[in-house]
Amino acid sequence: MIEFQGGDGMVRKVSLSVSMLSLLVVSFLLPGSGPASASTVSPINVGLICSCSGAYASSLVGDEATYKAWASATNAAGGINGHKVHVFFSDDATNPAVSRNEVETMITADHVVAITDDSGVDTAWEAFANQHNVPVVGGGLGGAIFNTDPDWFPEGQTANALETSVVVAAKKAGAKSIAFFYCAETPGCAEAVPYIRTLATTLKTPLVYTTQIAYGAPNYVAPCLAAKQSGAQALIVVEAALVVQSAVADCAKQGYTPIDVVDGSAVALSDTSTPGLRDNLLAIQSDIPFSVKANSGMKAMRVALHKYAPSVLTSPSFGETIVFQWISGQLLAAAVKAAHVKSSEAVTSAEIKTGLYSLHGDTLGGMAPPLTFKKGAPHPVDCWFWMSLKSGVFTTPYGLTTTCYR
């Protein structure tokens, strides 16, 4: 007679014969036998660092839940080559010191083998991650590091192509002149101004007005009136989702309804009811637009979210960063599979990098621009998708073929 505690916490007594006891002992002693072998398969520890509170929070609602939904769906299907995914999450509150401390803990205490970057202050821990050879695989808010650091692997269009894509968008929409509202919270936003000015001049859509706008400003009436007076036919806004909505709505109240060109990370379901945006939006999408339902990968994402994080699908904040998280998980899975890591082996950071280097022009099932990673070189992605909003309905005006500009 032996006692054991079941998964429900109840203690049960079972009578075993000598032969049954022998079989039980053998199952524990033989490697790879019975259910014990499944429990010995090492997990893939992944860190997700997010600026989910602070200036960028409105663009990142649902990101944690989505990445964890991807992990849950992956684990339910047997994991990646038999390895279950374990996600360590932290909100750095857009604080560089906090961000660095959290990433240090993930690497040294949690032993993560990869990090997904959803932080607006990732430069605070870039060097630490690199020193420990932990690759950064995708994200949603990562800045210029993704197109300059060889150990950072983007899941979609990188920041170096953002300035280009928004000017190309204004030109494509037929605008003859441009106004540019950019974020006050990140130095990189101001650094984009000279490049946008030069490219706008080259494409004969001159930049006639530019200004910073800040998260938490009481209103954006003054810059709207100035942009209107400049005669700009397109308004490029690079800010968090809530700021973009507030700024464009204020402009509409002043009778200024230009073509609104917006980076995909600031596009959300709630734009369908935002004055100005609901009729005049042309958005740059780093990955496949979140409104697409026919793609098999997007179907799988929606099924997983419906099961593991249903509130994400119905949230007004449902938008492109949700797709970023899902595809980031898919990129990690593709890397582990490409590295041919067996279930009997531990997945290491080095093997994840090896798998990433073997990807050439991979679109992850049509969900990302072509991704190619070369060892020792940065990985800029100069291609993007398109999404527009007319009469409150999202469309893909140029299909699902990516535009590349080099």
One Martini backbone bead per residue (centre of mass of N, CA, C, O) as a GRO file, in nm:
protein
  406
    1MET     BB    1   0.095   0.038   0.025
    2ILE     BB    2   0.033   0.366  -0.115
    3GLU     BB    3   0.087   0.716  -0.121
    4PHE     BB    4  -0.083   0.992  -0.297
    5GLN     BB    5  -0.090   1.307  -0.472
    6GLY     BB    6  -0.297   1.472  -0.650
    7GLY     BB    7  -0.383   1.741  -0.856
    8ASP     BB    8  -0.629   1.801  -0.639
    9GLY     BB    9  -0.484   1.729  -0.339
   10MET     BB   10  -0.548   1.438  -0.301
   11VAL     BB   11  -0.519   1.155  -0.095
   12ARG     BB   12  -0.409   0.827  -0.195
   13LYS     BB   13  -0.466   0.470  -0.196
   14VAL     BB   14  -0.252   0.197  -0.318
   15SER     BB   15  -0.235  -0.126  -0.441
   16LEU     BB   16   0.068  -0.320  -0.491
   17SER     BB   17   0.239  -0.528  -0.653
   18VAL     BB   18   0.546  -0.651  -0.710
   19SER     BB   19   0.534  -0.615  -1.019
   20MET     BB   20   0.439  -0.319  -1.018
   21LEU     BB   21   0.682  -0.207  -0.860
   22SER     BB   22   0.894  -0.285  -1.066
   23LEU     BB   23   0.787  -0.113  -1.299
   24LEU     BB   24   0.807   0.157  -1.151
   25VAL     BB   25   1.111   0.154  -1.106
   26VAL     BB   26   1.196   0.128  -1.405
   27SER     BB   27   1.062   0.396  -1.506
   28PHE     BB   28   1.271   0.572  -1.336
   29LEU     BB   29   1.552   0.446  -1.437
   30LEU     BB   30   1.478   0.478  -1.729
   31PRO     BB   31   1.565   0.657  -1.983
   32GLY     BB   32   1.279   0.779  -2.152
   33SER     BB   33   1.059   0.659  -1.972
   34GLY     BB   34   0.774   0.754  -1.986
   35PRO     BB   35   0.669   1.053  -1.831
   36ALA     BB   36   0.954   1.143  -1.727
   37SER     BB   37   1.073   1.252  -1.997
   38ALA     BB   38   0.889   1.502  -2.029
   39SER     BB   39   0.989   1.647  -1.758
   40THR     BB   40   1.303   1.675  -1.874
   41VAL     BB   41   1.231   1.889  -2.062
   42SER     BB   42   1.348   2.178  -2.145
   43PRO     BB   43   1.284   2.497  -2.136
   44ILE     BB   44   1.195   2.812  -2.282
   45ASN     BB   45   1.334   3.105  -2.179
   46VAL     BB   46   1.149   3.414  -2.187
   47GLY     BB   47   1.173   3.763  -2.228
   48LEU     BB   48   0.936   4.032  -2.143
   49ILE     BB   49   0.979   4.372  -2.218
   50CYS     BB   50   0.774   4.653  -2.094
   51SER     BB   51   0.608   4.975  -2.163
   52CYS     BB   52   0.300   4.943  -2.014
   53SER     BB   53   0.386   5.211  -1.875
   54GLY     BB   54   0.326   5.530  -1.980
   55ALA     BB   55   0.363   5.694  -2.277
   56TYR     BB   56   0.318   5.397  -2.447
   57ALA     BB   57   0.071   5.231  -2.340
   58SER     BB   58  -0.157   5.270  -2.570
   59SER     BB   59   0.023   5.071  -2.772
   60LEU     BB   60   0.035   4.800  -2.546
   61VAL     BB   61  -0.230   4.675  -2.525
   62GLY     BB   62  -0.208   4.318  -2.494
   63ASP     BB   63   0.086   4.211  -2.528
   64GLU     BB   64   0.122   4.013  -2.298
   65ALA     BB   65  -0.125   3.833  -2.358
   66THR     BB   66  -0.033   3.751  -2.644
   67TYR     BB   67   0.236   3.613  -2.586
   68LYS     BB   68   0.111   3.410  -2.385
   69ALA     BB   69  -0.083   3.287  -2.592
   70TRP     BB   70   0.130   3.176  -2.774
   71ALA     BB   71   0.261   2.993  -2.563
   72SER     BB   72   0.008   2.825  -2.496
   73ALA     BB   73  -0.044   2.719  -2.783
   74THR     BB   74   0.234   2.589  -2.818
   75ASN     BB   75   0.219   2.398  -2.571
   76ALA     BB   76  -0.047   2.250  -2.655
   77ALA     BB   77   0.123   2.145  -2.926
   78GLY     BB   78   0.421   2.060  -2.775
   79GLY     BB   79   0.584   2.286  -2.862
   80ILE     BB   80   0.931   2.324  -2.945
   81ASN     BB   81   1.052   2.040  -3.005
   82GLY     BB   82   0.918   1.980  -2.700
   83HIS     BB   83   0.944   2.271  -2.595
   84LYS     BB   84   0.856   2.474  -2.356
   85VAL     BB   85   0.723   2.792  -2.283
   86HIS     BB   86   0.873   3.051  -2.070
   87VAL     BB   87   0.743   3.351  -1.939
   88PHE     BB   88   0.909   3.660  -1.861
   89PHE     BB   89   0.764   3.943  -1.707
   90SER     BB   90   0.805   4.315  -1.760
   91ASP     BB   91   0.747   4.642  -1.631
   92ASP     BB   92   0.936   4.951  -1.678
   93ALA     BB   93   0.778   5.231  -1.701
   94THR     BB   94   0.990   5.390  -1.876
   95ASN     BB   95   1.253   5.301  -1.703
   96PRO     BB   96   1.582   5.254  -1.732
   97ALA     BB   97   1.662   5.128  -1.457
   98VAL     BB   98   1.440   4.919  -1.445
   99SER     BB   99   1.498   4.780  -1.710
  100ARG     BB  100   1.781   4.679  -1.644
  101ASN     BB  101   1.714   4.516  -1.389
  102GLU     BB  102   1.511   4.321  -1.522
  103VAL     BB  103   1.705   4.201  -1.733
  104GLU     BB  104   1.916   4.098  -1.540
  105THR     BB  105   1.725   3.898  -1.402
  106MET     BB  106   1.649   3.731  -1.647
  107ILE     BB  107   1.946   3.638  -1.709
  108THR     BB  108   2.065   3.552  -1.412
  109ALA     BB  109   1.794   3.409  -1.279
  110ASP     BB  110   1.599   3.301  -1.527
  111HIS     BB  111   1.755   3.212  -1.787
  112VAL     BB  112   1.732   3.347  -2.050
  113VAL     BB  113   1.761   3.297  -2.424
  114ALA     BB  114   1.551   3.536  -2.470
  115ILE     BB  115   1.423   3.854  -2.603
  116THR     BB  116   1.142   4.069  -2.591
  117ASP     BB  117   1.089   4.399  -2.734
  118ASP     BB  118   0.869   4.650  -2.546
  119SER     BB  119   1.074   4.897  -2.519
  120GLY     BB  120   1.155   5.252  -2.482
  121VAL     BB  121   1.448   5.171  -2.302
  122ASP     BB  122   1.668   4.962  -2.440
  123THR     BB  123   1.951   5.105  -2.411
  124ALA     BB  124   1.995   5.027  -2.103
  125TRP     BB  125   2.041   4.690  -2.198
  126GLU     BB  126   2.203   4.619  -2.449
  127ALA     BB  127   2.491   4.550  -2.340
  128PHE     BB  128   2.409   4.323  -2.145
  129ALA     BB  129   2.288   4.130  -2.350
  130ASN     BB  130   2.543   4.109  -2.527
  131GLN     BB  131   2.743   4.004  -2.307
  132HIS     BB  132   2.537   3.737  -2.279
  133ASN     BB  133   2.431   3.642  -2.564
  134VAL     BB  134   2.131   3.761  -2.586
  135PRO     BB  135   1.879   3.755  -2.788
  136VAL     BB  136   1.668   3.971  -2.978
  137VAL     BB  137   1.320   3.874  -3.050
  138GLY     BB  138   1.157   4.103  -3.121
  139GLY     BB  139   0.834   4.298  -3.090
  140GLY     BB  140   0.706   4.664  -3.086
  141LEU     BB  141   0.915   4.919  -2.972
  142GLY     BB  142   1.166   4.910  -3.105
  143GLY     BB  143   1.433   5.070  -3.223
  144ALA     BB  144   1.736   5.125  -3.382
  145ILE     BB  145   1.874   4.863  -3.287
  146PHE     BB  146   1.746   4.666  -3.504
  147ASN     BB  147   1.940   4.823  -3.742
  148THR     BB  148   2.245   4.798  -3.571
  149ASP     BB  149   2.225   4.519  -3.413
  150PRO     BB  150   2.326   4.187  -3.455
  151ASP     BB  151   2.154   4.080  -3.177
  152TRP     BB  152   1.901   4.198  -3.332
  153PHE     BB  153   1.568   4.061  -3.426
  154PRO     BB  154   1.340   4.136  -3.645
  155GLU     BB  155   0.982   4.097  -3.741
  156GLY     BB  156   1.009   4.378  -3.902
  157GLN     BB  157   1.006   4.675  -3.960
  158THR     BB  158   1.237   4.928  -3.930
  159ALA     BB  159   1.322   5.247  -3.826
  160ASN     BB  160   1.486   5.333  -4.085
  161ALA     BB  161   1.202   5.303  -4.264
  162LEU     BB  162   0.994   5.501  -4.148
  163GLU     BB  163   1.057   5.771  -4.281
  164THR     BB  164   1.022   5.669  -4.564
  165SER     BB  165   0.730   5.550  -4.554
  166VAL     BB  166   0.572   5.814  -4.479
  167VAL     BB  167   0.653   5.974  -4.732
  168VAL     BB  168   0.556   5.773  -4.942
  169ALA     BB  169   0.263   5.782  -4.847
  170ALA     BB  170   0.202   6.077  -4.908
  171LYS     BB  171   0.264   6.051  -5.208
  172LYS     BB  172   0.064   5.815  -5.273
  173ALA     BB  173  -0.192   5.999  -5.174
  174GLY     BB  174  -0.125   6.302  -5.318
  175ALA     BB  175   0.053   6.484  -5.174
  176LYS     BB  176   0.226   6.819  -5.174
  177SER     BB  177   0.242   6.827  -4.850
  178ILE     BB  178   0.400   6.843  -4.511
  179ALA     BB  179   0.334   6.738  -4.179
  180PHE     BB  180   0.510   6.704  -3.848
  181PHE     BB  181   0.443   6.493  -3.572
  182TYR     BB  182   0.644   6.444  -3.279
  183CYS     BB  183   0.789   6.302  -3.025
  184ALA     BB  184   0.909   6.409  -2.692
  185GLU     BB  185   1.029   6.137  -2.540
  186THR     BB  186   1.219   6.077  -2.799
  187PRO     BB  187   1.506   6.152  -2.968
  188GLY     BB  188   1.450   5.993  -3.238
  189CYS     BB  189   1.225   6.177  -3.345
  190ALA     BB  190   1.398   6.433  -3.400
  191GLU     BB  191   1.610   6.282  -3.584
  192ALA     BB  192   1.400   6.252  -3.831
  193VAL     BB  193   1.363   6.530  -3.961
  194PRO     BB  194   1.597   6.561  -4.173
  195TYR     BB  195   1.521   6.313  -4.337
  196ILE     BB  196   1.232   6.391  -4.412
  197ARG     BB  197   1.306   6.655  -4.551
  198THR     BB  198   1.484   6.538  -4.774
  199LEU     BB  199   1.283   6.331  -4.895
  200ALA     BB  200   1.051   6.528  -4.951
  201THR     BB  201   1.210   6.691  -5.157
  202THR     BB  202   1.276   6.460  -5.353
  203LEU     BB  203   0.950   6.391  -5.382
  204LYS     BB  204   0.791   6.667  -5.394
  205THR     BB  205   0.699   6.685  -5.059
  206PRO     BB  206   0.718   6.918  -4.863
  207LEU     BB  207   0.824   7.033  -4.550
  208VAL     BB  208   0.618   7.287  -4.382
  209TYR     BB  209   0.578   7.133  -4.094
  210THR     BB  210   0.711   7.119  -3.746
  211THR     BB  211   0.654   6.925  -3.430
  212GLN     BB  212   0.616   6.874  -3.108
  213ILE     BB  213   0.453   6.620  -2.908
  214ALA     BB  214   0.283   6.543  -2.598
  215TYR     BB  215   0.229   6.353  -2.348
  216GLY     BB  216  -0.035   6.514  -2.167
  217ALA     BB  217  -0.149   6.721  -2.322
  218PRO     BB  218  -0.434   6.910  -2.321
  219ASN     BB  219  -0.368   6.986  -2.631
  220TYR     BB  220  -0.354   7.036  -3.021
  221VAL     BB  221  -0.437   7.311  -3.148
  222ALA     BB  222  -0.185   7.473  -3.229
  223PRO     BB  223  -0.053   7.270  -3.434
  224CYS     BB  224  -0.304   7.251  -3.614
  225LEU     BB  225  -0.317   7.548  -3.703
  226ALA     BB  226  -0.031   7.556  -3.821
  227ALA     BB  227  -0.071   7.330  -4.030
  228LYS     BB  228  -0.307   7.459  -4.176
  229GLN     BB  229  -0.157   7.725  -4.257
  230SER     BB  230   0.065   7.569  -4.433
  231GLY     BB  231  -0.101   7.352  -4.626
  232ALA     BB  232  -0.092   7.067  -4.544
  233GLN     BB  233  -0.201   6.751  -4.688
  234ALA     BB  234  -0.015   6.599  -4.480
  235LEU     BB  235  -0.009   6.402  -4.168
  236ILE     BB  236   0.251   6.318  -3.959
  237VAL     BB  237   0.231   6.071  -3.688
  238VAL     BB  238   0.461   6.019  -3.402
  239GLU     BB  239   0.304   5.817  -3.161
  240ALA     BB  240   0.096   5.731  -2.949
  241ALA     BB  241  -0.220   5.632  -2.990
  242LEU     BB  242  -0.364   5.848  -2.807
  243VAL     BB  243  -0.219   6.093  -2.928
  244VAL     BB  244  -0.304   6.064  -3.217
  245GLN     BB  245  -0.608   6.084  -3.167
  246SER     BB  246  -0.608   6.363  -3.030
  247ALA     BB  247  -0.472   6.528  -3.252
  248VAL     BB  248  -0.664   6.463  -3.489
  249ALA     BB  249  -0.924   6.554  -3.348
  250ASP     BB  250  -0.836   6.850  -3.308
  251CYS     BB  251  -0.803   6.911  -3.608
  252ALA     BB  252  -1.096   6.856  -3.689
  253LYS     BB  253  -1.214   7.088  -3.508
  254GLN     BB  254  -1.041   7.300  -3.705
  255GLY     BB  255  -1.082   7.190  -4.009
  256TYR     BB  256  -0.841   6.967  -4.015
  257THR     BB  257  -0.831   6.713  -4.295
  258PRO     BB  258  -0.598   6.533  -4.367
  259ILE     BB  259  -0.371   6.311  -4.443
  260ASP     BB  260  -0.314   6.035  -4.234
  261VAL     BB  261   0.009   5.941  -4.118
  262VAL     BB  262   0.079   5.617  -3.965
  263ASP     BB  263   0.215   5.423  -3.748
  264GLY     BB  264   0.125   5.103  -3.669
  265SER     BB  265   0.165   5.113  -3.346
  266ALA     BB  266  -0.087   5.348  -3.349
  267VAL     BB  267  -0.294   5.134  -3.440
  268ALA     BB  268  -0.655   5.097  -3.387
  269LEU     BB  269  -0.982   5.016  -3.349
  270SER     BB  270  -1.062   5.311  -3.238
  271ASP     BB  271  -1.021   5.468  -3.513
  272THR     BB  272  -1.316   5.423  -3.631
  273SER     BB  273  -1.415   5.678  -3.415
  274THR     BB  274  -1.206   5.892  -3.513
  275PRO     BB  275  -1.169   6.192  -3.595
  276GLY     BB  276  -1.019   6.174  -3.921
  277LEU     BB  277  -0.920   5.874  -3.920
  278ARG     BB  278  -1.189   5.727  -4.029
  279ASP     BB  279  -1.122   5.879  -4.339
  280ASN     BB  280  -0.770   5.949  -4.350
  281LEU     BB  281  -0.608   5.674  -4.331
  282LEU     BB  282  -0.248   5.593  -4.359
  283ALA     BB  283  -0.074   5.293  -4.289
  284ILE     BB  284   0.210   5.159  -4.145
  285GLN     BB  285   0.314   4.810  -4.164
  286SER     BB  286   0.541   4.590  -4.037
  287ASP     BB  287   0.305   4.395  -4.058
  288ILE     BB  288   0.041   4.243  -4.082
  289PRO     BB  289  -0.263   4.341  -4.068
  290PHE     BB  290  -0.500   4.310  -3.811
  291SER     BB  291  -0.759   4.283  -4.016
  292VAL     BB  292  -0.667   4.020  -4.112
  293LYS     BB  293  -0.827   3.681  -4.177
  294ALA     BB  294  -0.724   3.481  -4.413
  295ASN     BB  295  -0.475   3.419  -4.289
  296SER     BB  296  -0.354   3.147  -4.123
  297GLY     BB  297  -0.200   3.295  -3.895
  298MET     BB  298  -0.437   3.482  -3.811
  299LYS     BB  299  -0.627   3.258  -3.736
  300ALA     BB  300  -0.451   3.137  -3.511
  301MET     BB  301  -0.443   3.390  -3.337
  302ARG     BB  302  -0.750   3.416  -3.287
  303VAL     BB  303  -0.791   3.143  -3.154
  304ALA     BB  304  -0.594   3.190  -2.918
  305LEU     BB  305  -0.725   3.447  -2.806
  306HIS     BB  306  -1.006   3.329  -2.758
  307LYS     BB  307  -0.889   3.123  -2.541
  308TYR     BB  308  -0.656   3.307  -2.365
  309ALA     BB  309  -0.745   3.633  -2.475
  310PRO     BB  310  -1.042   3.768  -2.539
  311SER     BB  311  -1.009   4.078  -2.467
  312VAL     BB  312  -0.826   4.161  -2.702
  313LEU     BB  313  -1.033   4.143  -2.944
  314THR     BB  314  -1.244   4.367  -2.796
  315SER     BB  315  -1.052   4.586  -2.782
  316PRO     BB  316  -0.984   4.913  -2.875
  317SER     BB  317  -0.657   4.834  -2.875
  318PHE     BB  318  -0.666   4.665  -3.109
  319GLY     BB  319  -0.356   4.592  -3.291
  320GLU     BB  320  -0.039   4.579  -3.423
  321THR     BB  321   0.116   4.487  -3.159
  322ILE     BB  322  -0.019   4.214  -3.147
  323VAL     BB  323   0.118   4.102  -3.400
  324PHE     BB  324   0.407   4.134  -3.311
  325GLN     BB  325   0.398   3.924  -3.083
  326TRP     BB  326   0.320   3.679  -3.244
  327ILE     BB  327   0.558   3.691  -3.452
  328SER     BB  328   0.783   3.673  -3.246
  329GLY     BB  329   0.714   3.386  -3.166
  330GLN     BB  330   0.744   3.264  -3.452
  331LEU     BB  331   1.043   3.335  -3.481
  332LEU     BB  332   1.145   3.163  -3.251
  333ALA     BB  333   1.037   2.895  -3.360
  334ALA     BB  334   1.193   2.900  -3.628
  335ALA     BB  335   1.475   2.895  -3.499
  336VAL     BB  336   1.459   2.627  -3.342
  337LYS     BB  337   1.389   2.453  -3.587
  338ALA     BB  338   1.639   2.535  -3.766
  339ALA     BB  339   1.843   2.415  -3.538
  340HIS     BB  340   1.755   2.127  -3.447
  341VAL     BB  341   1.636   2.095  -3.162
  342LYS     BB  342   1.609   1.868  -2.936
  343SER     BB  343   1.436   1.739  -2.667
  344SER     BB  344   1.720   1.636  -2.529
  345GLU     BB  345   1.789   1.939  -2.556
  346ALA     BB  346   1.905   2.243  -2.491
  347VAL     BB  347   1.813   2.567  -2.529
  348THR     BB  348   2.011   2.815  -2.676
  349SER     BB  349   2.125   3.112  -2.777
  350ALA     BB  350   2.310   3.002  -3.000
  351GLU     BB  351   2.087   2.833  -3.144
  352ILE     BB  352   1.901   3.063  -3.211
  353LYS     BB  353   2.100   3.211  -3.391
  354THR     BB  354   2.147   2.985  -3.593
  355GLY     BB  355   1.851   2.979  -3.687
  356LEU     BB  356   1.834   3.273  -3.785
  357TYR     BB  357   2.070   3.251  -4.002
  358SER     BB  358   1.888   3.039  -4.180
  359LEU     BB  359   1.717   3.276  -4.262
  360HIS     BB  360   1.568   3.339  -4.601
  361GLY     BB  361   1.301   3.522  -4.678
  362ASP     BB  362   1.114   3.499  -4.438
  363THR     BB  363   0.740   3.534  -4.372
  364LEU     BB  364   0.578   3.358  -4.181
  365GLY     BB  365   0.326   3.310  -4.373
  366GLY     BB  366   0.283   3.627  -4.462
  367MET     BB  367   0.333   3.819  -4.186
  368ALA     BB  368   0.609   3.914  -4.308
  369PRO     BB  369   0.866   4.034  -4.412
  370PRO     BB  370   1.147   3.964  -4.544
  371LEU     BB  371   1.377   3.748  -4.361
  372THR     BB  372   1.730   3.829  -4.300
  373PHE     BB  373   2.022   3.676  -4.137
  374LYS     BB  374   2.349   3.797  -4.058
  375LYS     BB  375   2.640   3.736  -3.939
  376GLY     BB  376   2.767   4.038  -3.794
  377ALA     BB  377   2.501   4.190  -3.891
  378PRO     BB  378   2.272   4.387  -3.948
  379HIS     BB  379   1.879   4.394  -3.971
  380PRO     BB  380   1.736   4.552  -4.190
  381VAL     BB  381   1.387   4.648  -4.268
  382ASP     BB  382   1.253   4.788  -4.587
  383CYS     BB  383   0.957   4.672  -4.531
  384TRP     BB  384   0.591   4.694  -4.598
  385PHE     BB  385   0.265   4.755  -4.514
  386TRP     BB  386  -0.089   4.826  -4.574
  387MET     BB  387  -0.332   5.071  -4.436
  388SER     BB  388  -0.678   5.171  -4.428
  389LEU     BB  389  -0.929   5.441  -4.353
  390LYS     BB  390  -1.280   5.422  -4.444
  391SER     BB  391  -1.566   5.478  -4.300
  392GLY     BB  392  -1.459   5.285  -4.056
  393VAL     BB  393  -1.278   5.097  -4.260
  394PHE     BB  394  -1.061   4.850  -4.301
  395THR     BB  395  -0.788   4.827  -4.538
  396THR     BB  396  -0.600   4.692  -4.831
  397PRO     BB  397  -0.514   4.890  -5.091
  398TYR     BB  398  -0.235   4.698  -5.186
  399GLY     BB  399  -0.259   4.460  -5.039
  400LEU     BB  400  -0.006   4.192  -4.937
  401THR     BB  401   0.220   4.355  -5.062
  402THR     BB  402   0.522   4.461  -5.023
  403THR     BB  403   0.714   4.750  -4.958
  404CYS     BB  404   1.028   4.860  -5.101
  405TYR     BB  405   1.300   5.089  -4.977
  406ARG     BB  406   1.650   5.177  -5.100
   0.00000   0.00000   0.00000
